[in-house]
Amino acid sequence: MSDTKVVENDYELSEVPMDKRRSFSSITIVWTGYVFLITSMMAGGGLAAGLTFKEIILTTILGNLFLGILAILVSVIACKTGLTFALLTRHSFGTNGSKITSLCIPIVNLGWYTIQSATYGHLIAQIFHMGEAGEITCMMVSALVMGVFALVGMNAISILGYVAIPAVIFLSIATAVKAVMVTGDFSVILNYVPGNPSSIVSGVTIVIGTWVFGTVACIADIMRYARNTKEAIGASLTGLIGGNSMLLICGAITAIALNNSDLTSVLLAMGMVIPSVILMTTNIFTTNAANLYSISLNLSNAFNMGRKKMLLVILILSAFLTILKPYEIGMLFTFLDILGYIVPPLAGIIFSDYYLVKKGVYKKVSDKTLAKWNAPAWITWAISLIVVYAVPMGQPSVVGIIVSVVIYTVLMKIWPSRAVEAGGEYENV
């Protein structure tokens, strides 16, 4: 970056140099640890409230295929440019415009961080019968403690992933297996019929909602470290399709067997106290570490400051937000539903800008070579949201991306550009 006095520790304000890129296993572990999220199991349990097991499998496949496509498109851009999501938006929204999007993204990400912290604190309080005051204390302390790994950066998050992921895989599957044993026969799961049936479209929206934000925004912050596009694509699909699908299905099986979508209560009801603590700790800590890391990168772009300076305020704010008890399943699904509508059009704008408008070539980020504002991006985002809400057709996330790609591409053809095309290109990887 030009004209900045920020001392960079994680390339929050510039591209990651090729000699600082990481191995395939490293980025795969970090991304998979991020995807291994306890709310995916909760979402799977929620799906069981309205879908049969076969329908859950179908919605999981459809939803994750869509997420996989998004992950590939974003990962390729991040790998080729070496930029965070926040810096990528400078090309489509302008240098000043991206500061606003860099504020919007952390708001959503902070919601995720707070939900995970509250869920973990809720579990600990239930295990030790700590009551209302104890639960609030546990939730607030959780929000503060989980920030340690993000403070250290990618190295700490990577190490955490290597330790946590095997435990998450084993315990998630073990939970589902034990739940089936409670029913006595897997045919009970296969023949399950929900009391209040819902649509496949609704189910796919929930599945997409579990990771649409991560695949659009947060994955770029990780895949910018990939050495080449093949490794970026492989890492993104391994973590997303494998990890998210496994957790959704395990959560659904457990909820069907025990007729309860509150995973914390389910684990404790099965007498799995120690395993539940290990599962929740490894699961939530890996995701929240990467979550907070991404928040700090976005805010660094918004305020032109080193990311660590932003973390203290974020942690304190999240700690107080946990008092609202966002772990409750109703609040979670409302949050996921909103994400399924708002975030996809943003992805469409970035896809159109890079792949269609700029033909897969971005000039290096500089305040002198990019426009300060790009009105077509904001117009596109607004129109896309209106269309998705006002015209109920098809799957909202898919419609949002298609509409934004079309509108942005057309507007950029007719809108006079104020950007100065100068500066070198990123290395071909």
N, C-alpha and C positions, 0 to 999 in steps of 0.2 A: 504493500500500500504506500502511496505517496503522502507526504506531509502528515505523518502520524508519529506521535511520540510514545505510543504504546509499546511496551516491551512484551513481545509475544512469547508465550510458552507452548501453545498448542496450535499455532498458525491460525488463530481466530480472525486475523485481519489480512491474511494473504493465503496463496495456494500452498499446499504441502509439496516441498521439493521432492523430486524423484528419489534422491538418495535417503530420504526420510520415510519412504513408504514402508508398510509392514507386510509380513508374510500372510499367506492365505489362511493359515490356521489361526493367526492372531485376530484378523478382522472377522473371521467366522465365529470365533469364540465370543468376541465382544458383541456382535450382532445377535447371535443366538441367545446369549445371556440377557440381552435387552428384550427379545421376543418372548422368552420364557417368563410369562407374566401370570400371576395368580388370577387376575381378572378375566383371562381367557378361559380358565376353568369355570369361573363364575358365569361367564357368558354362555359357555356350553350348558351349564345347569339351567340358565334362563331359557335357552332354546328348547329344552326338554319340557318346559311348561306349555308350549304350544305346538310342538312338532313330534312326529313319530321318530324312532331311531333311524330309520331309513332316510327320512326327510332331513334329519340332522346331518347325516353323512353327505347327502346331496348338497345341502346349503354350505357345508364346510368346504367341499371340493370347489364349488362355484365361487364362493367368496374368496378363497385363498388363491385360486387361479387368477382372479382379477387383481388381487393384491400382489401376486407374483409378477404380473405384467408391469404394474406401477413400479415395483421394486427394481426391475431390470432397467426400465427407462431412466429412473432417477440415478441409479448406481452408475450407469454408463457416463452420464453427465458429470457426476461427482468425481469419478475416477479420472476422466479425461482432463478436467479442469483443476482438480485438487482443492476445490472450494467447499466451504460449509454451505448449508442451505441458505443461510442469511446472505452470504456473498453472492450466491447464484441469483437471488432475487434482484440484485443491483442491475443485472442485465435486462430483466423484463419490467421491473417497476421503477428503475432509476435509482441513483445513489441516495437521494433523499426519500424517495418512496419506499425503498427497501427498509429504511429505518422504522417505518410504520408497520410493515409486515413483520419486522423483527421484534416488534412489541406484541403483535397479535399472536404469533406462534408461542412465545413463552407463557402467555395467559392460558392457552390450552394445555401446554406441557405441564404447567404448574398444577392444573387440575388433575392430570394423571399422577404426578408426583404425590400430591396430597391424598388422593384416593388410596394409593399403595401404602403410604405411611399410616393412614388411619386404619386400613385393613390389618396391618401388622400389629399396631398397638391394640386394636380390638381383640385380636387373638390372644396376645399376652395377658391382657386384663381378664379375659374369660377363663384362661387356664388357671390363673392364680386367684380367681374370685375377688378381684380388686374393687368392684363396685364402680359407680359412676365417676367419682373423682379419680380413682386409680386409672380408669380407662382413658380419661382426658389426659392425664399425665403421661401414660404410655404412648398415646398417639402423638403428643407434642414432642416427646423425647425421640421417638422414632424418626420424625421429620428432620430433626437436627442431626442425629447420628448418621443417617444415611448419606449426608452430604460430604463425609470425609473422603470417600473414594473419588468423587467428582472434583474435589479440591486438588488432589494429587494429579489427576488426568488420565490419559489413555493407558498408561502403564499399569496403574492400580486397577482400573476397570478390567483390563485384560487378565490380570492375575486372578481377580475375583471370579471371572468367568470360568477359568480352568478348574477352580475349586468347586464352584457351585453347580455347573451344568450336569455333571454325572449324577449328583444327588437329586436334582430336579427331575431328570428323566426317570430314575429308579422309583422315586417316591410317588410321582404322578401316576405311573403305570400300576404301582403297588396299591395305591388308593382305589383305582378303578377295579382291580382284580379282587380286592377284599370286599368291595361293594357288591360285585357279582356273586361272591361267595355267600353274602348275606341273603340274597334272593334264592340261592340254591340252584339256579338254572339260568344260563345265558338267554334262553328262549324268552324269559320274562322281559329282558331288555329289547330283544328283537320284535316282540309282539306288543310292545308298549303303545298305548293310545292316550294322548293327552286329554285332559278334561276340558280345556278351552283351546281348541285348534286355532292356529294362526297360519298365515300364508308363507309360501316358500320365499317370496320377494322380501317379506318382513324379516325372515331368518337370514337371508343373504345380506341384507342391510346391516344386521347386527354383527355378522361375521366380518364384513368389511369395516364396520365401525371399530372393531377391536384393534385393528392395526393400520387403518387408512392414514392416520396422522403420522405414525412412525415411518410408513413406507414413503410418504410424500416428503416429510420434513427431516426427521431424525436420521434416516438411513444415510443421507448425504454426508452427515457429519462423521460417519464411520467409514463409508466406502471411498472417501477422498484419500484414504491411506492405502487403497489397493494399488498393487504394482501394475496391473493391467486389467482390461475390461472383463476378460474371462474369469479371473479370480473374483472380481467384484460381483459378477452375475452369480457365480457358484456359491459364494458366501451368502449373498442375499437370499437366494432360494433355499439353501440348506437351513438357514435359521427360520425363515418365514413359513414356507410351506410345511416343512417337517415339524418345527417346533409349535407353531400356532395350531396346526391341525391336531397334533397329539393332545395338546392341552384342552382344546374344545371338546374333543371326543371323550377324553377321560373325565372331564367335568360333567358331560351329559350322562355318561354311564353311571357315575356316582349319584347324580341327582335323581335319575330314574329309579335306581335301586333303593334309595333311601327316602325318596319323595321330599327332597329338600334341596334348594338351590343355594343355600347359605353354606359355602364350603367350609368355613370355620366351624360352624356347628356340626357339620357332617363328620369332619375329621375327629372332633372331640367325642361325638356320639359313638364312633367306632372304637374308642379307646386308644386312638393313635396320638397320644399327647406329644411324646418326644418326636416322632416322625413328622407331626404337623408343624412343630416349631422349626425343625430343620428345613422342611419343604418351604414354609413361608419365608424363613430367613434368607435362604439361598435364592429363592425365586424373586422376591421383592427387592432385595438388595442389589442384584445384578441389573434389574430394570431401572430402578430409581437412580442408581449411580449414573447410568448413561442418560437418563432423562434430565437430571440436573446439569450434566455436562453440556447437553444440547441447549438447555435454557441459557446457560452462561455464554455460549458462543453467539447466540442470537442477540443477547443484550449487549455484548461487546460491540457488535455491528451497529446497534441502535445508538449507543452512547459513546462509541469510539474509545472504549476503556478496556483494560485487561480483564479477562473473564473472572478471575478470582475475587476482584473487588466487588463484583455483583452478587456473589454467592451468599454472603452473610445476611443481607436484606431478604433475599429469596427464602432462605431457610427459616428465618423468623416469621415471615409472612405465612409460609406453608404450615408451620407449627400451630399458628393461631387458627388457620382455616380447618385444621383437623377437628376442631371443636364442633363443626357442623355435621360430623359423622357421615362423610361422603362414601363410606364403605357400604351403606345400605343399597340393596340391589336395585331399588326403584330409581335412585339418583344415578347409579352407574349406567343403567340402560337409557335414561334420558340423555346423559352425557354422550354415550356412544351414538345415539340416534342423531344428535346435533352434529357430531363430527362427520357422520356419513353424508351430511348435506353440505357443510361449509367447506371442508378441506379439499375434496376432489376438484372443484373448479380451479383452485390455486395450482394444482398439479397440471391441469390442462393448459394453463397459461404458460407455465415453464416449459412443458413439452413442445408446445407450438413455437415458442420463442427460439428454443434451441434447435429442434429438429426441422421445423418448417421455415421459419422466418430467417434464422441465421445459418441454416443448412449445416448444422452440426459443428459450427466453428464459432467460438467465443474469443474475443480479444481479451487480453489480460486486464484484470480489474484495475481501474484507475479513475479517480474523480475527474481527470482531464479528458478521458476518452469515452465516458458514458454520460447520458443525459441525467439531469437531476431528478426529473419526473417523467413518467411515461403514462399519460392519461389512458391509452387504450387498455392497459392492464387493469386499471381500476374500474373502468367502464365494463369491461368483460366480466370481472368478478361479480359486480353488482347485478348485471343482467342475468348471469348464469344462476345466481341464487334465487332471483325472482322467478325464473323459468322453472327451476327445480321444485320450488314450493307451490307455485301457482298452477303448474301443468303436471298433474299426477300421472306420468306415463313411464312405464318401465322401471328399472332399478335406479334410484336417485343418484347414487355415486357415479354410475356409468353415464347417465344423462348429463350430470354436471360436468364431467370431463369432456364429453363429446361437444356439448354446447360451447364450453369455454374455448376449446381448440378451434372450432369453426369461427366464432366471433372474433377472437384475438387475431387469428390469421388474416381475416378480412380487414379488420380495422388497421392492422399494421401495413396493409397494402395501400390504403388510402390516406393514412394519417402521416403528415409531414414529420420526419424524424429530425430531432435536434442533437442527436449523438454525433460525435466526431469519430469516424472510423480510423483509429490509429492505434499504435502499440503492437507488440508482438503477440503471437498466438501461443496457446499452451502446447506442451510437448505431446506428440502422438503416442498414446499408450493403448 
